Amino acid sequence: MMPDLLNEYLTIKIKESVHSNSDWELLLRQARGVGVLARLTFFWKEFRLFNPPQHFAYHLDSAETYWLSQKRIVNWELYNLSQVFKHLNIRLILLKGTAYSASGLNAGLGRVFSDIDILVPKHQLKEVKDALKWHGWFPEPMDDYDQRYYERWMHELPPLRHIKRGTSLDVHHNILPQTCKLYPDAELLLKAAVNVANTDFWVLSPEDMVLHSASHLFLGGEFENGLRDLSDIDLLLREFSCNDRSFWQNLHNRAEILGLGKPLFYALRYATKILGTPVPDSAIKASRVSAGCGKNRVMDYLFLQALKPYHSSCTDTLTGFARWLLFLRSHWLKMPLNILVPHLVRKAWLRLADNTKKT
């Protein structure tokens, strides 16, 4: 298997052996595959962590141009959304990549994302949905089963798309599905949200932002951008802990209050193992005790496989098998059997029927 150069760069372990043209080309493909090429641009330009050759720098400049273009589009969408929420007298709370970008966090640098995520109180979902529809946001087409599935079990409305601008919007009322065993109290998230200075936008508190990112990655079961999401966590932890000496204790306490100790433990463990995040041993130990995790040999193997860059140079059959097992695990954690089994059977049947039509 070829070397995992992307991890070497994300952990700032640059070796002389990766300076050949073929190694730089491999790094380029790996970074594109996992969605962090624009982020590498900031590791170069803002943090001066490495010095790329000219042919590689051209690609980084191009990635930065794309990111800046997307940022302008997102800023315009956020302005339009803020007008809707002002009229409703509801706070516009941003989530994930949109929140990192709007609040000026390091995790927003070079962060490319496909949709805008927001959080609203559950009892105001219909009011928000109706107002958004009036302003051009309509649900993506889906069958009756998926519509009922979203309404009854999910933590968000069906994805919305603007009829003119084509941008996507996910409206959440929680950060995890209602059927999840670790379902947190959304009211606590809403109450702790903080205003982004000099804007009409709100974001989750620093601790909740980390816990949301950890829950999304380690309970979600999707790893196409897994290393990018882990890099988000790494940057959030570095920045928040640098600005607040009590951050680690506050993070631990918040995880216990929200019942999210397990995803926090995995986030701290693998951010440290893979990206060298400077997490105090006491914080990892406390999160391990809170999560009730043991030696983690099986989970170490699965996550260390699954979090490799999504590129053929870093993966093999065992990597795919590990991701498949974690996909099943995510469904097991998020749904009781009486919902999970019929859901998976239906999805498998539809996929089989679709493949039959193609052949």
HUWOMO-V799636 format. One record per residue. N is the residue number from 0. RES is the residue in one small letter. SS is DSSP state (helix for helix, strand for strand, loop for the rest). PHI is phi in radians with two decimals (* if undefined). PSI is psi in degrees with one decimal (NA if undefined). Layout:
{{N,RES,SS,PHI,PSI} {N,RES,SS,PHI,PSI}}
This chain:
{{0,m,loop,*,142.9} {1,m,loop,-1.27,158.2} {2,p,loop,-1.16,146.1} {3,d,loop,-1.49,78.6} {4,l,helix,-1.21,-30.0} {5,l,helix,-1.10,-43.0} {6,n,helix,-1.08,-35.6} {7,e,helix,-1.09,-37.3} {8,y,helix,-1.33,-39.8} {9,l,helix,-1.17,-25.8} {10,t,loop,-1.68,7.6} {11,i,loop,1.03,42.2} {12,k,loop,-1.97,73.9} {13,i,loop,-1.54,127.1} {14,k,loop,-1.99,157.2} {15,e,helix,-1.05,-30.2} {16,s,helix,-1.22,-12.3} {17,v,helix,-1.73,13.9} {18,h,loop,-1.68,3.0} {19,s,loop,-1.33,159.6} {20,n,helix,-1.03,-41.4} {21,s,helix,-1.14,-35.7} {22,d,helix,-1.21,-40.8} {23,w,helix,-1.12,-37.9} {24,e,helix,-1.16,-38.7} {25,l,helix,-1.14,-43.8} {26,l,helix,-1.02,-41.1} {27,l,helix,-1.04,-46.9} {28,r,helix,-1.15,-41.3} {29,q,helix,-1.12,-44.0} {30,a,helix,-1.13,-40.6} {31,r,helix,-1.13,-40.2} {32,g,helix,-1.09,-29.7} {33,v,helix,-1.90,1.6} {34,g,loop,1.40,31.7} {35,v,loop,-2.15,17.1} {36,l,helix,-1.11,-43.7} {37,a,helix,-1.14,-32.4} {38,r,helix,-1.17,-38.7} {39,l,helix,-1.04,-30.4} {40,t,helix,-1.03,-41.1} {41,f,helix,-1.33,-30.2} {42,f,helix,-1.06,-32.1} {43,w,helix,-1.43,-55.6} {44,k,helix,-1.37,-41.7} {45,e,loop,-1.57,-40.5} {46,f,loop,-1.77,-11.0} {47,r,loop,0.95,45.5} {48,l,loop,-1.54,-16.2} {49,f,loop,-2.77,166.7} {50,n,loop,-2.19,98.2} {51,p,loop,-1.35,155.2} {52,p,loop,-1.21,163.7} {53,q,helix,-1.04,-41.2} {54,h,helix,-1.14,-30.2} {55,f,helix,-1.37,-35.6} {56,a,helix,-1.07,-33.5} {57,y,helix,-1.02,-43.0} {58,h,helix,-1.17,-37.9} {59,l,helix,-1.15,-40.8} {60,d,helix,-1.09,-40.3} {61,s,helix,-1.13,-41.5} {62,a,helix,-1.11,-37.7} {63,e,helix,-1.16,-39.8} {64,t,helix,-1.08,-42.6} {65,y,helix,-1.10,-43.3} {66,w,helix,-1.10,-43.1} {67,l,helix,-1.11,-37.4} {68,s,helix,-1.12,-45.2} {69,q,helix,-1.12,-37.9} {70,k,helix,-1.08,-39.8} {71,r,helix,-1.12,-41.7} {72,i,helix,-1.10,-45.5} {73,v,helix,-1.11,-41.9} {74,n,helix,-1.06,-39.3} {75,w,helix,-1.17,-41.5} {76,e,helix,-1.12,-40.2} {77,l,helix,-1.14,-37.0} {78,y,helix,-1.07,-47.1} {79,n,helix,-1.09,-41.5} {80,l,helix,-1.13,-38.2} {81,s,helix,-1.08,-33.2} {82,q,helix,-1.18,-39.4} {83,v,helix,-1.10,-46.0} {84,f,helix,-1.29,-27.8} {85,k,helix,-1.10,-43.3} {86,h,helix,-1.11,-35.9} {87,l,helix,-1.41,-14.3} {88,n,loop,1.06,43.5} {89,i,loop,-2.15,139.7} {90,r,loop,-1.19,136.2} {91,l,strand,-1.57,98.7} {92,i,strand,-1.71,119.7} {93,l,strand,-1.63,150.6} {94,l,strand,-2.21,157.2} {95,k,helix,0.92,-134.5} {96,g,helix,-1.00,-37.4} {97,t,helix,-1.08,-40.6} {98,a,helix,-1.18,-42.3} {99,y,helix,-1.05,-43.3} {100,s,helix,-1.18,-48.5} {101,a,helix,-1.15,-30.1} {102,s,loop,-1.61,1.1} {103,g,loop,1.25,26.2} {104,l,loop,-1.37,156.3} {105,n,helix,-1.05,-30.8} {106,a,helix,-1.15,-15.0} {107,g,helix,-1.52,-12.1} {108,l,loop,-1.23,119.4} {109,g,loop,1.20,13.1} {110,r,loop,-1.45,109.5} {111,v,loop,-1.70,135.4} {112,f,loop,-2.50,160.1} {113,s,loop,-1.66,-18.7} {114,d,loop,-2.61,169.4} {115,i,strand,-1.75,131.5} {116,d,strand,-2.00,131.7} {117,i,strand,-2.33,159.9} {118,l,strand,-2.12,129.3} {119,v,loop,-2.31,156.5} {120,p,loop,-1.06,139.8} {121,k,helix,-1.05,-37.7} {122,h,helix,-1.25,-8.2} {123,q,helix,-1.94,12.6} {124,l,helix,-1.04,-47.2} {125,k,helix,-1.10,-42.0} {126,e,helix,-1.06,-44.2} {127,v,helix,-1.17,-44.2} {128,k,helix,-1.05,-44.9} {129,d,helix,-1.11,-41.1} {130,a,helix,-1.17,-40.1} {131,l,helix,-1.16,-38.1} {132,k,helix,-1.10,-39.2} {133,w,helix,-1.07,-29.4} {134,h,loop,-1.74,15.8} {135,g,loop,1.76,6.1} {136,w,strand,-1.69,117.7} {137,f,strand,-2.19,150.2} {138,p,strand,-1.11,146.8} {139,e,loop,-1.15,147.1} {140,p,loop,-1.07,134.9} {141,m,loop,-2.74,159.9} {142,d,loop,-1.37,172.5} {143,d,helix,-1.08,-37.3} {144,y,helix,-1.08,-49.5} {145,d,helix,-1.11,-36.6} {146,q,helix,-1.07,-47.7} {147,r,helix,-1.13,-36.7} {148,y,helix,-1.05,-46.7} {149,y,helix,-1.07,-46.4} {150,e,helix,-1.18,-37.1} {151,r,helix,-1.54,-37.2} {152,w,helix,-2.08,-24.8} {153,m,loop,-1.46,169.8} {154,h,loop,-1.76,16.2} {155,e,strand,-2.71,163.0} {156,l,loop,-1.31,161.5} {157,p,loop,-0.97,145.3} {158,p,loop,-0.94,138.6} {159,l,strand,-1.86,147.8} {160,r,strand,-2.34,137.6} {161,h,strand,-1.32,132.2} {162,i,loop,-1.20,-22.5} {163,k,loop,-1.81,-48.2} {164,r,loop,-1.55,-16.8} {165,g,loop,1.32,5.5} {166,t,loop,-1.35,151.6} {167,s,strand,-1.78,146.6} {168,l,strand,-2.41,129.6} {169,d,strand,-1.93,119.8} {170,v,strand,-1.79,110.3} {171,h,strand,-1.72,151.5} {172,h,loop,-2.06,-1.4} {173,n,loop,-2.80,176.3} {174,i,loop,-1.76,-6.9} {175,l,loop,-2.45,154.1} {176,p,loop,-1.04,153.0} {177,q,loop,-1.10,-26.1} {178,t,loop,-1.51,-4.8} {179,c,loop,-1.18,141.6} {180,k,loop,-1.15,-21.2} {181,l,loop,-1.90,28.8} {182,y,loop,-1.04,115.0} {183,p,loop,-1.47,168.3} {184,d,loop,-1.43,111.5} {185,a,helix,-1.14,-28.8} {186,e,helix,-1.07,-34.2} {187,l,helix,-1.17,-37.5} {188,l,helix,-1.15,-44.4} {189,l,helix,-1.14,-42.1} {190,k,helix,-1.17,-31.9} {191,a,helix,-1.55,-3.9} {192,a,loop,-1.04,147.9} {193,v,strand,-2.13,147.9} {194,n,strand,-1.38,138.0} {195,v,loop,-1.38,122.2} {196,a,loop,-0.90,134.2} {197,n,loop,1.12,25.6} {198,t,loop,-2.39,174.0} {199,d,loop,-1.69,12.5} {200,f,strand,-1.79,151.2} {201,w,strand,-2.19,154.0} {202,v,strand,-2.38,165.1} {203,l,loop,-1.11,157.9} {204,s,loop,-1.08,159.0} {205,p,helix,-0.90,-45.4} {206,e,helix,-1.13,-44.1} {207,d,helix,-1.17,-32.3} {208,m,helix,-1.11,-43.4} {209,v,helix,-1.13,-45.2} {210,l,helix,-1.13,-36.5} {211,h,helix,-1.13,-46.3} {212,s,helix,-1.09,-41.1} {213,a,helix,-1.14,-42.5} {214,s,helix,-1.14,-41.8} {215,h,helix,-1.06,-41.7} {216,l,helix,-1.36,-47.2} {217,f,helix,-1.64,-3.7} {218,l,helix,-2.07,-9.5} {219,g,helix,-1.39,-32.5} {220,g,loop,1.43,7.1} {221,e,loop,-2.07,128.1} {222,f,loop,-2.21,17.1} {223,e,loop,-1.00,-39.5} {224,n,loop,-1.99,30.6} {225,g,helix,-1.04,-44.1} {226,l,helix,-1.20,-35.3} {227,r,helix,-1.08,-44.1} {228,d,helix,-1.15,-37.0} {229,l,helix,-1.16,-35.9} {230,s,helix,-1.12,-36.6} {231,d,helix,-0.98,-49.5} {232,i,helix,-1.07,-43.6} {233,d,helix,-0.98,-49.3} {234,l,helix,-1.18,-38.4} {235,l,helix,-1.10,-46.4} {236,l,helix,-1.10,-43.7} {237,r,helix,-1.06,-45.9} {238,e,helix,-1.26,-45.7} {239,f,helix,-1.17,-41.2} {240,s,helix,-1.21,-28.3} {241,c,helix,-1.25,-32.9} {242,n,helix,-1.56,-14.4} {243,d,loop,-2.54,113.0} {244,r,loop,-1.14,-26.6} {245,s,loop,-1.58,7.5} {246,f,helix,-1.02,-45.7} {247,w,helix,-1.11,-41.7} {248,q,helix,-1.19,-41.0} {249,n,helix,-1.10,-38.5} {250,l,helix,-1.13,-44.5} {251,h,helix,-1.08,-46.0} {252,n,helix,-1.09,-40.9} {253,r,helix,-1.16,-39.5} {254,a,helix,-1.08,-38.3} {255,e,helix,-1.19,-40.3} {256,i,helix,-1.12,-42.3} {257,l,helix,-1.51,-7.8} {258,g,loop,1.28,30.7} {259,l,loop,-2.02,33.4} {260,g,helix,-1.12,-35.8} {261,k,helix,-1.17,-52.0} {262,p,helix,-1.08,-31.4} {263,l,helix,-1.14,-43.0} {264,f,helix,-1.03,-46.7} {265,y,helix,-1.11,-38.4} {266,a,helix,-1.08,-46.6} {267,l,helix,-1.17,-39.9} {268,r,helix,-1.14,-47.6} {269,y,helix,-1.51,-23.7} {270,a,helix,-1.12,-38.0} {271,t,helix,-1.23,-47.7} {272,k,helix,-1.15,-41.6} {273,i,helix,-1.64,-41.3} {274,l,helix,-1.95,1.7} {275,g,loop,1.16,29.4} {276,t,loop,-1.07,131.3} {277,p,loop,-1.34,80.2} {278,v,loop,-1.76,128.6} {279,p,loop,-1.02,141.8} {280,d,helix,-1.01,-35.1} {281,s,helix,-1.11,-35.0} {282,a,helix,-1.21,-41.3} {283,i,helix,-1.16,-42.5} {284,k,helix,-1.10,-44.5} {285,a,helix,-1.10,-40.4} {286,s,helix,-1.21,-33.7} {287,r,helix,-1.12,-45.3} {288,v,helix,-1.11,-44.2} {289,s,helix,-1.10,-38.0} {290,a,helix,-1.41,-16.3} {291,g,loop,1.19,33.4} {292,c,loop,-1.61,144.1} {293,g,loop,-1.62,-131.5} {294,k,loop,-1.36,-18.1} {295,n,loop,1.13,24.6} {296,r,helix,-1.10,-43.0} {297,v,helix,-1.19,-47.4} {298,m,helix,-1.15,-35.4} {299,d,helix,-1.02,-47.2} {300,y,helix,-1.08,-47.3} {301,l,helix,-1.12,-49.7} {302,f,helix,-1.25,-36.8} {303,l,helix,-1.17,-28.3} {304,q,helix,-1.31,-49.4} {305,a,helix,-1.16,-29.6} {306,l,loop,-1.55,9.0} {307,k,loop,-1.20,156.0} {308,p,loop,-0.96,142.4} {309,y,loop,-1.38,71.9} {310,h,loop,-2.61,145.9} {311,s,loop,-1.04,-25.1} {312,s,loop,-1.25,-15.8} {313,c,loop,-1.97,-7.4} {314,t,loop,-2.16,161.6} {315,d,loop,-2.57,-167.3} {316,t,helix,-1.06,-38.1} {317,l,helix,-1.17,-32.1} {318,t,helix,-1.12,-46.4} {319,g,helix,-1.07,-39.5} {320,f,helix,-1.15,-40.0} {321,a,helix,-1.10,-42.7} {322,r,helix,-1.14,-35.9} {323,w,helix,-1.15,-42.9} {324,l,helix,-1.11,-40.5} {325,l,helix,-1.21,-30.7} {326,f,helix,-1.10,-45.9} {327,l,helix,-1.11,-40.5} {328,r,helix,-1.04,-42.0} {329,s,helix,-1.08,-40.1} {330,h,helix,-1.19,-37.8} {331,w,helix,-1.10,-39.1} {332,l,helix,-1.29,-27.8} {333,k,helix,-1.71,-12.1} {334,m,loop,-2.44,139.8} {335,p,loop,-1.24,159.9} {336,l,helix,-1.02,-37.1} {337,n,helix,-1.17,-18.5} {338,i,helix,-1.75,-38.8} {339,l,helix,-1.11,-49.4} {340,v,helix,-1.08,-52.2} {341,p,helix,-1.05,-36.0} {342,h,helix,-1.12,-47.2} {343,l,helix,-1.19,-38.5} {344,v,helix,-1.08,-43.1} {345,r,helix,-1.13,-44.2} {346,k,helix,-1.10,-40.9} {347,a,helix,-1.13,-40.8} {348,w,helix,-1.11,-44.3} {349,l,helix,-1.11,-39.7} {350,r,helix,-1.16,-40.9} {351,l,helix,-1.11,-42.6} {352,a,helix,-1.12,-38.8} {353,d,helix,-1.15,-42.2} {354,n,helix,-1.15,-35.9} {355,t,helix,-1.13,-40.3} {356,k,helix,-1.11,-38.4} {357,k,helix,-1.18,-32.5} {358,t,loop,-1.52,NA}}
